[in-house]
Each structure stands twice: as structure tokens, then as C-alpha cells.
Amino acid sequence: MPTVDETVRRIIDATSWDQRVAQIRLVSQNHGTAQFQEIYARVAREAYVPHLAPDFAYVHSVEFYELPAFRSAYRVAADATAGFTDVSEASIASAVEDDPRCLLAFRTILGLTGKEFAQSTQLVAQPLGIPAVSPGKVDAMERNGTAATADQAMLVARTVMQVMDGSLFGDPPGDLHRKQEKYDTANGWETVRGLAQDGVPYDAFLHQRHYGGAFRQLLDATSTSRGNLLEDAVEELFVENGVPYIRTGSHNQADIAKRFEITVQPAPDFVVFDDSGTLRGMLECKLVNDGGTARDKALRFERLRAEAIRLGGVPLLAVLAGLGWSRVNDTLGPVIRDTEGRVFTLATLPEMLNVAPFPTLVGLASLPTMPAPGQLSDDEQDGIVAQLGENVDTLDEDEFKALYEQLDDAHKRQVDDDLREYADNAVGSDDWDRD
């Protein structure tokens, strides 16, 4: 019988992924259970951990949050107020009506998020007996320059003025202080004028980053994209190489169970199949930067392994990211065991096509060149996604379903992600219903 060292070396030195899988399958034959953890942990540490990368090392690029977009909005605000020397309700209202994008600059000066500013307009609007500006309207004005009525422009301007002079929220109790008591608005518009003319010292600039968290707004805005980082990469790989697949979500769980007899809930992130429609593999993605969370997520693969065995030994694959998986004994090691070594990262993802079942699946899928008859355009579906997101609290179930069913799978996933984020924010946690 081989020693532990010999087994580890055979696994790591395998010349192909399929050979590695074959060597891992021999572990249970050649060793007692007391040696399993050591073997899988050492394989994980030497062959897989070096390819892991933390997701916090990168941020998504979103045009709205890049400097050119903000600078454009800022220049409109500065020009309309003569460098913030002529700041009045009338001048701000005129600027907003002429170019609604400048709201981004005024709102950022106040230190409020879009939703916070929209809620602030409610306080100003109520005594006037006019509608407030909704969060969706604020976002549309800032991102797309969506026109504002004269009443809306006036309301925005009056809200900006009242927040800045402290009259809208009043004096805070106890040790609290208003958000406007910060370096660039400590003395109201006077401070704004001075910094607009003379610039901000670098230490003050860095302090604001420290105070608010570097890239905080961008990270919050792209939380869905970050959460789907691995899934999007896998889907792109499958599309580019013609692999037949289904990416699962809340909208198709029942279909997956019926079509492939997969009973584990929720279904794996992806299923792949051949040209006869036979299930050929299941794939799960997990991005985790915390070791404790990774330990909990590893249990998901144990459940999927049992399901794969029940379905006749269907290959189970994992795509992982995050430094949480570098804790090998009770996280990555068990995943390697349960997937028989079919574990990939963003760095090694293209190599996945070399392991069974993918060599026989590449090229089987063909991309549709035309939309299906009656299918809405992307722009029309984007509009429905926005409508569902903005009215999730007011649409009844039938109205919601009627709109939802007009979407293709990609847009349905976008709605699912928006609803997930909405629920996470309501509960105050993003792990409330996950394995």
C-alpha cells in the first residue's frame, strides 16, 4: 500500500485532471479513514490554495461611479452657482431643471445616499402638499439625466438648502452629530466655496476615505455583481465553448427538479447536459473570504455529493474563490473529497473543459441568432426589471408574475438578485437563508 506522502504526490503530479480524479478515487481503497483528512488537506494546500484570490482585491467598473461621470455632474453644479458663490434655492432649482445629473454633486456634498436624499424630500414635501421625489427618480436623474418637473426641481433645491443649513433635521441628541458636520461642509456653503476654489488637502481627502470606507458606495452598488462573480465567469465559459447548461435560480427550481430529477434544494448553481438532454454534471460556485463561513459552505458539497451518487455518479464540480477556502482541514479538503478533485478557481477555470464530462459537451450548444418570436427586446426587458424593482412593495402577486414571465432567464435572474438584495437589507444579513 502507498504511504500518505506517495498518495499526495501521485494526486498532485497527475498529468491531467481526469488522472487526478482517478488518483483521488483510490484514496478510500488505499488508506484508512484516519488518514483521509491529512491527505485531502495536503492536496488542497499544495495544489489548490495557490490559485485562490480574495475578491476584495478588485472592484467592478461602473461608469456612474467613475471620475468622468462625477466630474461632469460637478461642473454643472459649480457653473450654475458660480463656483458655489451664488447658492440659493432658485439657482439650484434652475440647475436641476436644466441638467438633472447635477443632483449627484449636490447630494454628495450633503453626504447622503440616493435613498436618504429621497426620504429627505418627503419631509420637505409633506407641508407643501406635493409628492416627494422617489429613490428611483433620484437615481434616474443622476444616472440618465431624466427630466425633472419644475415642482420636482424646486423640491430638490429646497431639500438641499434645508439639509445644508440644518433646519430639516434639527439638532441631534446626545453624542450624535449631523452628517454635514464634516470637513467640506463644516461651515456650510462657505466651506464648500473655499474648497472648490483652493482644493482639499490630501490628509483631509484620505480621512474622508477612512471615515466612509474606501469604495464603499461602489461596493454596495455592485454587491449583486460581486455575488455573481463566479457564476458569470462560468456562464461566459460555457457560452463561448458551446456547452449545454442551465444556470439555476429561484425562477426555475421546479423545472430543474422535474427535468433532471434533482431533489436537493436549492438546486446546484449549474447543470450541464448532453444533446439527448441527459444530465451530465452539476456545478456549484462559492465565494467566501471567512474561514468559518467556508466551513459551513463546505457542508453544501457533502449534500450535493450524496445527490450526485443517487443520480448514478454524476460528476460534481466546484468553482471557488476567496481566502476562506485556504483553511484546508475542514473547508477545502472536504470539498476536494466530495468533488473528487474537480475544484477550480477563476485562475484555473478554462482547465475545467479538460475534465469529464466537458470534452464531450463542448460545441453541442448553439447560440440563438434571433430573439424568440414575441420576445421583448433587451431595452424593454430592462424596463420591466426596473419596474419590478421599484414597485416590489406595491404590485400584487398576479401583477408581479405577469411582468416577470415576460422576461428571459438572464433578466429573471436580475430580478431574483434584486429581490435577494432587498430581502438581505430588510433582514440585515446576507446569510439568512443560505446553506
N, C-alpha and C positions, 0 to 999 in steps of 0.2 A: 504494500500500500504506500502511496506517496506521502511525504511529510506535508505539514501545513505550508512550509516555505516552497516546496515544489509545486503544490497546487496553486498557490498565489501566483508564482512565476508563469505557470502554464496559462493561467487565465489572462494575465497582463500581457504576455508575449504572443498571444494568439494573433495570427496574421490576418484574420478577418473577423467581422462582427459575428458571423454565424459560427465560426470556430470558438469564439469567446463564449457564446451561448452554450455550445456543446460542452465546453470545459466546466462551466458553472453547473450544468445539469449533473455532472459527475461528482459534485461535492457531497451530495447526500449518500452516494454509493461508497465513497472512499473514506469518509470521516464520520465520527460520531457527532451527535448534536452539540456536545460541549465545545466543539471546535468551530461550529458554524459562525458564531458572531465574530470571532477573530479573523476568519478567512474573509468574510464579506466586508468587514471594516477595513482590513488592509487593502483589499482590492479597491474599495471606494476611495481610500485616502490616496493611493498611488495612481490609479487610472482615471478617476472621475473628478475629484476635488480640484485638480489644477485647471479644469476647464470652467469652473464656476465663476461667476462675476456678480457683484452686487448691483441691484437695479438702481441704487441711489447714486451711482457714479454718473448717470446720464439723465437728461431731461428731454422730453419731446419738444419739437419745434412747433410753435403755434404762432401764426403771423400776428394775431391780435396782441400777443404779449411781447413781440419783438420791438426793439427800439424805434425803427422807422415808423411803425404804426402809431406808437405812443407820441413820438415827436410830431407827427402830423397833427394829431388832436391838440397837443400842447400849443403848437404855433397858432392854431385858430383861436384858442382861448387867450393867448398872450396878445395877439394882434387886436382882437376885439376889445380888449381892456387897456390898450396902450401899455403893455408890459405890467399889467395889474395895478396901474396907477389910476385908472378910471373904472373902479369896480362898483357897480350898482346893480340893482335888480333889472333895470332896463337894459344895461349893456350886456349882462349875462343872458337875459332872455333873447335879445336880438342875436347874439352869437349862437345860441342853441337852435333858434329857428332857422338861421342861415345855414349852419352846418352842425347837425346834432352830434357828430362824432366828438366835438369838444367837451361834451359832458364827461367823457373819460378823464380829461385833465382836471376839471373842477371836482369831480368825485374823488379822485386820487389825492388831491390837495386836502380834502376833508378827512382822508384816512378811512373811508367806508367802502365796503364791498358793494357790488351792484344790488344785492338783495337788501342790504342795510339801507342803502340810499332810497330804494323803492319804498321800504317801510317808513322811512322818514317823511316821504312825500305824503303819506297817509295822515300824519299828524298835522301837516300844513293844510291839506285838502279838506279835512273834515269841517273846520269852521267856515270855510268858503263854500261848502256845499257842492264841491266838484269832485270828479273821480280822481283817485290817486294814479300815479304812473306805476304800472306793474313791473315786476322784475324782468319779464320778457321784453317789455317795451324799452326799458333801460338798456338791456343787452343789445337789442336791435338798433337802437340809436347809436350806441358806441361802436358796434362792430360794422354795421352796414350803412350808417347814415340815414336810417329810416326817418322819414319826416315827422316832425312834432307839430301839433297844432299850436296856435297862439296861446291857448289856455295851458297846454302842457309845458310850453317853454317858460311861461310866467311862473308856473308851479315849480318847475325845476330851479329857476333862478331864485325864487323866494326861499326854497328849501336850502339852497347853498348859502344864502345870506344869513338865514336864521341859525343854521348849524355853525357857521363860522363865528357869529357874534355871541354864541352861547345861549341864545334866547329860546331855542327849540327844546332842548333837553333840560335846561336848568342846571343848578349847581349839584354836583354829585355828593352823596352822603359818605361819611366815614373817610376811609383812606383811598377811595376811588378818585380818579380824575378823568376828565373828558379826553377823548382820543385826539382832540385838536390841540391839546397841551403837549405838543411835540416840537421838535427843533424848527421846522419850517413854518409853523403856524402859531408859535408861542405868543406872539403879539398880533395875531390876526393878519389882515391884509398887509400891514406894514412889514411884517417879517417876510411874507411872500414877495413883496415888491423888492426888498433888499436882496434876497437870494436869487430872484430872477435876474437881477441886474449884475450882481457880483459873483454869483456861483455859490456852491455848497462846499465847505471844507471836507477833505477826504475822510477825516475821522468821523465827522457827523454823518456822512454818507454810509460809512461802514457800520456805524452804530444803528442806523435805521435797518440795515440788513440783519444785524444781530437781533434787534428788537422784534422785527416782524418775521424773521426766518428767511434765509436765502431761498428764492424761487418759490416761496410759499403759495402765492396765488396761482402761479403756473402749475405747480404740482397738484393743487386742489382741482384746477380746471381740467387737468389731463389725467385724473385718477382712473377714469374708465379705460383710457388708452394704456396706462401703465398696468392696470389689472389684466388687460388683454394682450400684453406684450408677447407672451409665448404663443398664445392661440393664434394671433395674427401672423406670426412668423411661420407657424406650422401650416396654416391655411395657404399662405403665399407659396410655400414649398410644394404643397400638393397641387395647387392650381398650375404653377409653372411646369410641373412634370406630369400632368395629366393623370394624377392618382384619384380614383373614385373615392369620395369621402362624404361624410355628413358631419358638420360641426353642430354639436347639440346645444340646446338652450331650453329655457322654460317653455318655449313655444312648440317644441317637437319631442318632448319626453315620451309621450304616449305613442307617437309614431315609431320611435326607436324601439320601444318595448314590443310593439306589435310586429314590426318588420323583422327584427333580428332576435326576438325572444330574450332580450337583455332585461333582467329583472332588478338589478341593483339600481338603487335610487340615491342621488341622481345618476343618470347615465354618464359614462365616460365622456370626456370633452370631445373626442373624435371617434368615429367608427370608420373603418375602411372596408371595402368590399370589392369583389371581382365582377367581371362582366355578366355573370349569371345572377348577381345580386346576393351572393353568399358572403356572410361576414368573414373577413379575413384577419382583422386585427382591431384592438382597442387601444386608445392613447389618452393619457391623462397629463395635463400640464399643471405645474405647481411652482409658484414664485414665492419664496419665503426667505426672509433675512434674519429671523429669530430662531435659535435652535430649539426652544421649547415648542414653538408653533410647528416647526418642521417635524418634530417627534409626533405631534398629533396628526399632521397631514400624512405621515408615513402609514398610518393605520388604514387610510383610504386605499392604498395599493394592496394591502392584505385582503380587503374585501373584493377588490377588482380581480385579484389573482384567483380567489375562490370562484368568482363568476366565470373567469376565463376557463378554468378547469371544468366547470359544469357545462360549458358550451363546447367541450371537446378539445380543450387545449389551444384555444385561440391565442395567438401571441399578444402579450400585454406590453406596451411601451410607455416610457415616461420621458417627458421633457421638463427639465428642472432649471431653475435659476435662483440666485440668492445665496448669501453666505450661511444661511441657516442650515443648508444641507452639508456644510463642512463638518458638522457634528456627526461623525460616521457610525458610531456604535449602535445608536438607536434611531437613526434617521436614514441616512443614505445607504448604509449597509443593508437594512431590511428591504429597501426599495430595489436594490440590485438583486437581492434574493428573489423577491416577488416577480420581478420582470425578467429574471434570468439574464441580467446584464444589459437589457435593452434600455439603457438610460442615456439620454442625450441632453446637451445644453445648446445655447444659441451658437456657441463656437463649433460644435460638432454636428449641428442639425443636418447639414447636407449629407453626412455619412449615414444617416438613417435610411436613406434609399438603398443602401447596400445590404441591409439585413432583411431577412424574411419577415413579412411577406412582400415587401415592396418591389424587389426586382421583377416580379410577375405582374405587378399592378401598374407600373409606370407606363403611361401612354394610353391606358384604357379609356380614360375620360376625355371627352372633347368639350371645348368651351362653346357655349351658345354664342352665335354671332349676332342674333337679333333678339329683342325682348319677346317674351311670350305674348300671344295675342291678348289684348286687353290689359297688359301690364302697364302700370303707370311709369312715367319717366323718373329718373333719379331725383330731379328737382321736385316733382310732385310728391314723391315719397318722403323726401327731406321735409317738405312742408307738413305732411301728416305726422312725422316723428316729432317735429316741433310742437304741433297742436296737441298731441297726446301728452308731451312733457309738461306743457304749460297748464293743461286742464285736467291733470290726473285726479284732482280733488273734486271736480265738478261733473265730469262725464259719468253717466251711469254705465253699468256693465255692458248692456247691449250696444250703446253708442261707442264705447271703447272698442269692443270686439269688432264692430262693423268697420271701423277705421283700421284697426290692427290687421285684419285679414286681407286688406288691400296691399300689404307690404310684402316684399320678397324676404328671404331668410336673413340677408345681411341687415336690412332695415329693422326687421323684427328683433334681431339681436341688439341693435342700438336702443330700441325701446326697452328691451329687457334690462340692459345695462343701466339705462336712465332710472328705471323703476327700482333696480337694486340699489343704486346710489341714493335715491330718495328714501328707501327703507333704512339704509345704513345711517343716514343723517338723522332720521326720526328716532331710531333706537339708540344712536350714539356709539355704534360699534359696527365694524365690517365683518365680524366673525359670528354673528348671532345665529346663523342657520347653516354654517358650513361644517363639513366633516373634519 
